[in-house]
């Protein structure tokens, strides 16, 4: 809701994730905290899916898909490569990495198809 209700945070996220501007230490911290919040929310969906509370595939279709979009950006990916080693359990990390790998493979196919046209 912070992003939806505050243009400054939305601009920080969009420009920050895509590397469109230099970031000072305060903005870098803000960006990292927003990414951590998204990852934590996705973790809860993953955990409930693992426990059978949500149907199989719920994480990949919801939290994983949304998180994959964020972590597929330049700065999002940089944050994940560091953050995944602290604060996240190995199963979640593996599943997020699998989502990122699928997204990367899908992007490669789309780019190949675009160049062939």
N, C-alpha and C positions, 0 to 999 in steps of 0.2 A: 504494500500500500504506500510505502514511502516513495517509490518510484512514480506511481500513478498520481500521488498528491503533491509532489514537489518537483517542479521542472529542473531545478538545480541538480537534484540527485539523478534524474533521468538523463540529463546532459552529461553528468559525470560518468554514468554507466555506459552510455553509447560512445562518447568520445574516448573514454578511458579504455573500454574493452577493445576497441578497434585501433588503438594507438594513434588517434587523430590529433592528440596534443600531448605535450610534456606534462607530467604530473609531479607536483611537489609531494613531500612526505605525507602531508595531511590528506591530500586527495588519494594518494596511493593506499593509505590506511583505510579510508572510506570505501574505496573500491574493493579492497580485500575483505572488509567486513560484510559488504553486500554479497560478495561471492560466497563467503562462509555461511551466511544466512540461507542463501539458495541451496547450497549443498546440504545443510542441516535439514532443511525442509524435505529435500529429495531423499535424504537418509531415512526419515520417518516413513515415507511411502515405501521405500525399499524394505525396511524392517518389517512393516506390516504385511508386505507381500511375502516375505520369507516365512513369516509365522502363519501364513494361511488366512489372515484376516481379510486381505484383499485377494482377488483372484490372480492366478499366475499371469504374468505379463503386464500387470498394472504399473509396476515401476517403469518398465521400458516405454510404455505408451504415455506415461504422464510425467512424473518427476525426472526420470532419466532423459526423456526427450527434451524437456525444457532446460535441464542442466547441461545437456550435451550442446545445445545451442550457445550457451554462455561460455562453456569451456572450450568450444571450438574456435573462439576468437584468439587473437594474438596474446593479449594480456590475461585472458581467462585461462588459456592453456598454460601459460607461465605460472600462474598462481596454482593451478591444479598439480602440476609436476612437483611443486614444493609441498603444498598443503596435504596431499594424499598420504604423505609419510607420517603425518602427525595429526591425531585426532579422529581418524577414520579407520574402521576395521577392515581387514583384508578382503573379505567377501564383497563389501560395498565398493571398495576401490576397484576390484576386478570387474564388477558389473558396470561401473561408470566407465572404466577404460574400454570395455567391450562396446558400450554405446558410442564412445568417441571413435573407436575403430570402424564401426558400421557407418557412422556419419561420414568419416573420412573416405571410406570406400565408395559410398553413395555419391559424394561430391566429385570424386575422381571419374565415376561413370558419367555423371551429368556433364562435367567439363569435357570429357572425351566425345560425348554425343554432340555437344555444342560445336566443337571444333570440326567434327565430321560433316556438319550441315552446310 
